[in-house]
Amino acid sequence: MKVKKSLYMVALFPFLIWLILLVVVPLMLIGYYGFTNAAGIFSFDNFHQFFQPDYLRVLWRSLYLSLVATVFCLLAGYPVAMILAGNTFRKKTLLVVLLIAPMWMNFLLRTYAWLTLLEGNGVFNTILQAMGLPKQSFLGNTNAVVFGMVYNFLPYMIFPIYNSISKIPKNILEAARDLGGGNATCFFRIILPLSVPGIISGITMVFVPGVTTFVISQFLGSGKVTLIGDIIEQQFMHAGNWGFGSAISIVVMVVVVVCMWLVNRFSDDSGVMMP
């Protein structure tokens, strides 16, 4: 028993080192810089600076656009996940490859590729001009930012839902149909409730990076749509104000954790059947 425990600790040691160096230490540094002033004295000045109307407006915009992107990802991703989990779709492997292939490319390159497609002299406007239509302004607005979020984060919504649906025992659906349940009944009474864990995971994996993104807003938003991630990036990379950037990061972490807690609380208390 002692040998087994020792082997377990040896196997766990690399993970503990990774956890401490890449999670615990950065969080401690963020906490230190966020709650101290330039002289290294404990202070709430950084938080007082953040709780101004302009910054709160940016935070609200980030939460709102991320929520909109999450809803679109859910509406588009759930049918795809059902198709992947079903037995009637013969090209399942091809669809999985098509979904995964863009993720093999760097996030920055994927976003930049859409920039070249949507810009004023890009492919889409070239096609419109060839058809005799006027140019359209695809970039520099919230629609472009939401589109970029949906494009980049959609796979993170699909695969958790697909994983949940694929784990539903087939005999449950067969029993429901034997008892007279139609497709709509099976979906709303069995498939949807049992896929809630996947939905929650997908919402988390889309909403959280959506709130903190800055590459999408800088490229597809053309710098005209400022998100909270842009302000954090500016404080660390350009302004050199690590204290203020850390304070914003702490506020965003708290807000995101509260939002995720509410989502999980709602799913647990709503009477939804969990696997």
C-alpha positions in Angstrom: 0.0 0.0 0.0 2.9 2.4 0.8 4.6 1.5 -2.4 1.4 2.3 -4.3 1.0 5.6 -2.5 4.6 6.5 -3.3 4.2 5.7 -7.0 1.0 7.9 -7.0 2.9 10.8 -5.4 5.8 10.4 -8.0 3.3 10.4 -10.8 1.5 13.5 -9.3 4.7 15.5 -8.7 5.1 16.9 -12.3 1.5 18.1 -12.3 1.9 19.7 -8.9 5.0 21.6 -10.2 3.1 22.7 -13.3 0.1 23.8 -11.1 2.3 25.8 -8.8 4.4 27.5 -11.4 1.7 28.2 -14.0 -1.4 28.8 -11.8 -0.6 29.5 -8.2 2.4 31.7 -8.6 0.8 33.9 -11.4 -2.4 34.3 -9.3 -0.3 35.3 -6.3 1.5 37.9 -8.4 -1.7 39.3 -9.7 -3.1 39.5 -6.2 0.1 41.2 -5.0 0.2 43.8 -7.8 -3.6 44.4 -7.6 -3.7 45.1 -3.9 -0.6 47.3 -3.7 0.3 50.7 -5.0 3.5 51.9 -6.7 5.3 51.9 -3.4 4.4 48.3 -2.7 2.0 49.3 0.1 -1.4 47.6 0.6 -4.0 49.7 -1.1 -7.3 49.6 -3.0 -6.4 52.5 -5.3 -6.2 50.3 -8.4 -9.8 49.1 -7.8 -11.0 52.6 -7.2 -9.5 53.6 -10.5 -11.3 50.8 -12.3 -14.8 51.4 -10.8 -15.4 54.4 -13.1 -18.2 54.7 -15.6 -16.0 54.3 -18.7 -14.3 51.1 -17.5 -17.6 49.6 -16.2 -19.1 50.3 -19.6 -16.3 48.4 -21.3 -16.7 45.5 -18.8 -20.5 45.4 -19.6 -19.7 45.5 -23.3 -17.3 42.5 -22.9 -19.9 40.5 -21.0 -22.7 41.3 -23.4 -20.8 40.5 -26.6 -19.4 37.3 -25.0 -22.9 36.3 -24.0 -24.2 36.9 -27.5 -21.4 34.9 -29.0 -22.1 32.1 -26.5 -25.8 32.0 -27.5 -24.9 31.8 -31.2 -22.4 29.1 -30.5 -25.0 27.1 -28.6 -27.7 27.5 -31.3 -25.2 26.5 -34.0 -23.3 23.9 -32.1 -26.0 21.9 -30.6 -27.4 20.6 -33.9 -23.9 19.8 -35.1 -23.2 17.9 -31.9 -26.5 15.9 -32.4 -25.4 15.0 -35.9 -22.0 13.8 -34.7 -23.6 11.8 -32.0 -26.1 10.2 -34.3 -25.7 7.0 -36.3 -27.3 8.2 -39.5 -24.6 10.6 -40.6 -22.0 8.7 -42.7 -19.5 11.5 -43.1 -19.0 11.9 -39.3 -15.2 11.5 -39.4 -14.9 14.1 -42.2 -17.1 16.6 -40.2 -14.9 16.1 -37.1 -11.8 16.7 -39.1 -13.3 19.9 -40.6 -14.1 21.1 -37.1 -10.7 20.3 -35.6 -8.6 21.4 -38.6 -8.8 25.2 -37.9 -7.8 24.6 -34.3 -4.5 23.2 -35.5 -3.7 26.7 -36.7 -2.6 29.5 -34.5 -5.4 31.6 -33.0 -3.8 34.8 -34.2 -3.5 33.5 -37.8 -7.1 32.3 -37.9 -8.3 35.8 -36.9 -5.9 37.5 -39.2 -7.1 35.4 -42.1 -10.7 36.7 -41.6 -9.2 40.2 -41.5 -7.9 39.8 -45.0 -11.2 38.4 -46.2 -13.4 41.1 -44.6 -11.3 44.2 -45.1 -12.2 47.0 -47.6 -10.2 45.5 -50.4 -10.7 41.9 -49.3 -12.2 38.9 -51.0 -15.8 39.5 -49.9 -15.8 43.2 -51.1 -14.1 42.1 -54.4 -16.9 39.6 -55.0 -19.5 42.3 -54.2 -17.9 44.8 -56.7 -17.7 42.1 -59.3 -21.5 41.6 -58.9 -22.0 45.4 -59.3 -22.8 45.9 -55.6 -21.2 48.6 -53.4 -18.6 47.8 -50.8 -19.7 46.9 -47.3 -18.0 47.8 -44.0 -17.6 44.4 -42.4 -14.9 45.4 -39.9 -14.8 47.9 -37.0 -18.1 47.0 -35.4 -19.5 44.7 -32.7 -20.9 42.3 -35.4 -17.4 41.6 -36.6 -16.2 40.9 -33.1 -19.1 38.6 -32.3 -18.5 36.8 -35.6 -14.8 36.3 -34.7 -15.7 34.9 -31.3 -18.2 32.5 -32.8 -15.8 31.3 -35.5 -12.9 30.8 -33.0 -14.8 29.3 -30.1 -17.6 27.2 -31.8 -15.7 23.9 -31.6 -15.4 24.4 -27.8 -19.2 24.4 -27.7 -19.7 21.4 -30.0 -17.4 18.8 -28.5 -18.6 18.9 -24.9 -22.2 18.7 -26.0 -21.3 15.9 -28.4 -19.5 14.0 -25.6 -22.6 14.3 -23.4 -25.1 13.2 -26.1 -22.9 10.3 -27.2 -22.9 8.9 -23.6 -26.7 8.7 -23.4 -27.6 5.0 -23.4 -29.4 4.0 -26.6 -31.8 1.7 -24.7 -33.3 4.8 -22.9 -34.2 6.3 -26.2 -35.5 3.0 -27.5 -37.6 2.5 -24.4 -39.1 6.0 -24.8 -40.0 5.3 -28.4 -41.6 2.0 -27.4 -43.7 3.9 -24.9 -45.0 6.1 -27.7 -42.6 9.1 -27.4 -42.0 10.9 -30.6 -38.8 12.7 -31.7 -39.8 15.9 -30.0 -40.7 14.1 -26.7 -37.4 12.2 -26.8 -35.5 15.3 -27.4 -37.1 17.6 -24.7 -37.5 14.8 -22.1 -34.3 12.8 -22.5 -31.6 14.2 -24.9 -31.8 17.8 -23.8 -31.8 17.2 -20.0 -29.0 14.6 -20.2 -26.9 16.9 -22.3 -27.0 19.8 -19.8 -23.5 19.0 -18.4 -22.1 19.3 -21.9 -24.0 22.6 -22.4 -22.7 24.0 -19.2 -19.1 23.0 -20.1 -19.5 24.5 -23.6 -20.9 27.7 -22.2 -17.9 28.0 -19.8 -15.4 27.3 -22.5 -16.9 29.9 -24.8 -18.0 32.6 -22.4 -14.8 32.8 -20.4 -12.3 33.4 -23.3 -14.9 35.6 -25.0 -14.9 38.0 -22.1 -11.1 38.3 -21.9 -10.2 38.2 -25.7 -8.3 41.1 -27.2 -6.9 39.8 -30.5 -10.4 39.5 -32.0 -11.4 43.0 -31.0 -8.1 44.5 -32.2 -8.2 42.8 -35.6 -11.8 42.5 -36.6 -12.9 45.4 -34.4 -10.2 47.5 -36.0 -9.5 49.0 -32.5 -13.0 50.6 -32.5 -14.6 48.1 -30.2 -12.7 48.1 -26.9 -13.1 45.1 -24.7 -11.9 44.5 -21.1 -9.1 42.3 -22.5 -7.8 45.2 -24.6 -7.5 47.3 -21.4 -5.7 44.6 -19.5 -3.3 44.0 -22.4 -2.6 47.7 -22.7 -1.8 48.1 -19.0 0.7 45.2 -19.0 2.2 45.6 -22.5 2.1 49.4 -23.1 1.3 51.5 -20.1 3.4 49.3 -17.7 0.8 49.7 -15.0 0.8 46.2 -13.7 -1.2 47.1 -10.6 -4.1 48.5 -12.5 -4.0 45.6 -15.0 -3.9 43.1 -12.1 -6.9 44.8 -10.4 -8.9 44.6 -13.7 -7.9 40.9 -14.0 -9.1 40.2 -10.5 -12.5 42.0 -11.1 -13.0 40.0 -14.3 -12.1 36.7 -12.6 -14.7 37.4 -9.9 -17.4 38.4 -12.4 -16.8 35.4 -14.5 -16.8 33.0 -11.5 -20.0 34.5 -10.3 -21.6 34.2 -13.8 -20.5 30.5 -14.0 -21.8 29.9 -10.5 -25.2 31.3 -11.4 -25.3 29.2 -14.5 -24.5 26.0 -12.6 -26.8 26.9 -9.8 -29.7 27.5 -12.3 -29.0 24.1 -14.0 -28.9 22.3 -10.7 -32.0 23.9 -9.1 -34.2 23.9 -12.2 -35.1 20.2 -11.8 -33.1 19.2 -14.8 -32.2 15.5 -14.7 -28.4 15.2 -14.4 -26.5 12.0 -15.4 
